[in-house]
Amino acid sequence: QGQLVESGGGLVQPGGSLRISCTVSQNSFIPSNMGWHRQVPGKQREVVAIITRAGLTVYADSVKGRFTISRDNAKATVFLQMNNLKPEDTDRYYCQAYNGTQYYWGQGTQVTVST
């Protein structure tokens, strides 16, 4: 059974940077699309960024120019570099991976932007 392991969240001041990562544990499957979503309790989960295996990317309008998604196919790992963070970026960030037939989700990592 596939499992996604996330890391790298935390507390950062406005204008700061964080990088979060997500790895398919034990290379249990080869992901095609990988991505990040975020969700505040009580609100719908929204797409932050998605990257295909070939490296094509899609971003939410709210993060364009500030966030960069990338991946290491050999390590089945996806990264999200977040720069110029704003308080409204505070959220729990969830990794998603697709193996061609099924979506997998990580447990989420908390990102808090505050003074």
Contacts in CASP RR format, 6 or more apart in sequence:
PFRMAT RR
TARGET T0000
AUTHOR 0000-0000-0000
METHOD contacts of the structure
MODEL  1
QGQLVESGGGLVQPGGSLRISCTVSQNSFIPSNMGWHRQVPGKQREVVAI
ITRAGLTVYADSVKGRFTISRDNAKATVFLQMNNLKPEDTDRYYCQAYNG
TQYYWGQGTQVTVST
1 28 0 8 1.000
2 24 0 8 1.000
2 25 0 8 1.000
2 28 0 8 1.000
2 29 0 8 1.000
2 104 0 8 1.000
3 24 0 8 1.000
3 25 0 8 1.000
3 26 0 8 1.000
3 28 0 8 1.000
3 104 0 8 1.000
3 106 0 8 1.000
4 22 0 8 1.000
4 23 0 8 1.000
4 24 0 8 1.000
4 25 0 8 1.000
4 95 0 8 1.000
4 96 0 8 1.000
4 97 0 8 1.000
4 104 0 8 1.000
4 105 0 8 1.000
4 106 0 8 1.000
4 107 0 8 1.000
5 22 0 8 1.000
5 23 0 8 1.000
5 25 0 8 1.000
5 106 0 8 1.000
6 20 0 8 1.000
6 21 0 8 1.000
6 22 0 8 1.000
6 93 0 8 1.000
6 94 0 8 1.000
6 95 0 8 1.000
6 106 0 8 1.000
6 107 0 8 1.000
6 108 0 8 1.000
6 109 0 8 1.000
7 20 0 8 1.000
7 21 0 8 1.000
7 22 0 8 1.000
7 109 0 8 1.000
8 18 0 8 1.000
8 19 0 8 1.000
8 20 0 8 1.000
8 21 0 8 1.000
8 109 0 8 1.000
9 18 0 8 1.000
9 20 0 8 1.000
9 93 0 8 1.000
9 109 0 8 1.000
9 110 0 8 1.000
9 111 0 8 1.000
10 18 0 8 1.000
10 109 0 8 1.000
10 110 0 8 1.000
10 111 0 8 1.000
10 112 0 8 1.000
11 112 0 8 1.000
11 113 0 8 1.000
11 114 0 8 1.000
12 18 0 8 1.000
12 85 0 8 1.000
12 111 0 8 1.000
12 112 0 8 1.000
12 113 0 8 1.000
13 113 0 8 1.000
13 114 0 8 1.000
13 115 0 8 1.000
14 85 0 8 1.000
14 86 0 8 1.000
14 87 0 8 1.000
14 113 0 8 1.000
14 114 0 8 1.000
14 115 0 8 1.000
15 83 0 8 1.000
15 84 0 8 1.000
15 85 0 8 1.000
15 86 0 8 1.000
15 113 0 8 1.000
16 83 0 8 1.000
16 84 0 8 1.000
16 85 0 8 1.000
16 113 0 8 1.000
17 81 0 8 1.000
17 82 0 8 1.000
17 83 0 8 1.000
17 84 0 8 1.000
17 85 0 8 1.000
18 82 0 8 1.000
18 85 0 8 1.000
18 111 0 8 1.000
19 79 0 8 1.000
19 80 0 8 1.000
19 81 0 8 1.000
19 82 0 8 1.000
20 36 0 8 1.000
20 79 0 8 1.000
20 80 0 8 1.000
20 82 0 8 1.000
20 93 0 8 1.000
20 109 0 8 1.000
20 111 0 8 1.000
21 77 0 8 1.000
21 78 0 8 1.000
21 79 0 8 1.000
21 80 0 8 1.000
22 34 0 8 1.000
22 35 0 8 1.000
22 36 0 8 1.000
22 77 0 8 1.000
22 78 0 8 1.000
22 79 0 8 1.000
22 95 0 8 1.000
22 97 0 8 1.000
22 106 0 8 1.000
23 75 0 8 1.000
23 76 0 8 1.000
23 77 0 8 1.000
24 31 0 8 1.000
24 76 0 8 1.000
24 77 0 8 1.000
24 97 0 8 1.000
24 104 0 8 1.000
27 76 0 8 1.000
29 76 0 8 1.000
29 97 0 8 1.000
29 99 0 8 1.000
29 104 0 8 1.000
30 76 0 8 1.000
30 99 0 8 1.000
31 53 0 8 1.000
31 76 0 8 1.000
31 78 0 8 1.000
31 97 0 8 1.000
31 98 0 8 1.000
31 99 0 8 1.000
31 104 0 8 1.000
32 52 0 8 1.000
32 53 0 8 1.000
32 98 0 8 1.000
32 99 0 8 1.000
32 100 0 8 1.000
33 50 0 8 1.000
33 51 0 8 1.000
33 52 0 8 1.000
33 53 0 8 1.000
33 96 0 8 1.000
33 97 0 8 1.000
33 98 0 8 1.000
34 50 0 8 1.000
34 51 0 8 1.000
34 71 0 8 1.000
34 78 0 8 1.000
34 95 0 8 1.000
34 96 0 8 1.000
34 97 0 8 1.000
34 98 0 8 1.000
35 47 0 8 1.000
35 48 0 8 1.000
35 49 0 8 1.000
35 50 0 8 1.000
35 51 0 8 1.000
35 69 0 8 1.000
35 78 0 8 1.000
35 80 0 8 1.000
35 95 0 8 1.000
35 96 0 8 1.000
35 97 0 8 1.000
36 47 0 8 1.000
36 48 0 8 1.000
36 49 0 8 1.000
36 50 0 8 1.000
36 69 0 8 1.000
36 78 0 8 1.000
36 80 0 8 1.000
36 93 0 8 1.000
36 94 0 8 1.000
36 95 0 8 1.000
36 96 0 8 1.000
37 45 0 8 1.000
37 46 0 8 1.000
37 47 0 8 1.000
37 48 0 8 1.000
37 93 0 8 1.000
37 94 0 8 1.000
37 96 0 8 1.000
38 45 0 8 1.000
38 46 0 8 1.000
38 48 0 8 1.000
38 91 0 8 1.000
38 92 0 8 1.000
38 93 0 8 1.000
38 94 0 8 1.000
38 111 0 8 1.000
39 45 0 8 1.000
39 46 0 8 1.000
39 91 0 8 1.000
39 92 0 8 1.000
39 94 0 8 1.000
40 90 0 8 1.000
40 91 0 8 1.000
40 92 0 8 1.000
45 94 0 8 1.000
46 60 0 8 1.000
47 58 0 8 1.000
47 60 0 8 1.000
48 59 0 8 1.000
48 60 0 8 1.000
48 63 0 8 1.000
48 67 0 8 1.000
48 69 0 8 1.000
48 80 0 8 1.000
48 93 0 8 1.000
49 57 0 8 1.000
49 58 0 8 1.000
49 59 0 8 1.000
49 60 0 8 1.000
49 63 0 8 1.000
49 67 0 8 1.000
49 69 0 8 1.000
49 80 0 8 1.000
50 57 0 8 1.000
50 58 0 8 1.000
50 69 0 8 1.000
51 57 0 8 1.000
51 58 0 8 1.000
51 69 0 8 1.000
51 70 0 8 1.000
51 71 0 8 1.000
51 78 0 8 1.000
53 71 0 8 1.000
53 73 0 8 1.000
55 71 0 8 1.000
57 69 0 8 1.000
59 65 0 8 1.000
59 67 0 8 1.000
59 69 0 8 1.000
62 88 0 8 1.000
63 82 0 8 1.000
63 89 0 8 1.000
66 82 0 8 1.000
66 83 0 8 1.000
66 84 0 8 1.000
66 85 0 8 1.000
67 80 0 8 1.000
67 81 0 8 1.000
67 82 0 8 1.000
67 83 0 8 1.000
68 80 0 8 1.000
68 81 0 8 1.000
68 83 0 8 1.000
69 78 0 8 1.000
69 79 0 8 1.000
69 80 0 8 1.000
69 81 0 8 1.000
70 78 0 8 1.000
70 79 0 8 1.000
70 81 0 8 1.000
71 77 0 8 1.000
71 78 0 8 1.000
71 79 0 8 1.000
72 79 0 8 1.000
78 95 0 8 1.000
78 97 0 8 1.000
80 93 0 8 1.000
82 89 0 8 1.000
82 111 0 8 1.000
85 111 0 8 1.000
85 113 0 8 1.000
86 113 0 8 1.000
87 113 0 8 1.000
87 114 0 8 1.000
88 113 0 8 1.000
89 111 0 8 1.000
89 113 0 8 1.000
90 111 0 8 1.000
90 112 0 8 1.000
90 113 0 8 1.000
90 114 0 8 1.000
91 110 0 8 1.000
91 111 0 8 1.000
92 108 0 8 1.000
92 109 0 8 1.000
92 110 0 8 1.000
92 111 0 8 1.000
93 108 0 8 1.000
93 109 0 8 1.000
93 110 0 8 1.000
93 111 0 8 1.000
94 105 0 8 1.000
94 106 0 8 1.000
94 107 0 8 1.000
94 108 0 8 1.000
95 105 0 8 1.000
95 106 0 8 1.000
95 108 0 8 1.000
96 103 0 8 1.000
96 104 0 8 1.000
96 105 0 8 1.000
96 106 0 8 1.000
97 103 0 8 1.000
97 104 0 8 1.000
98 104 0 8 1.000
END
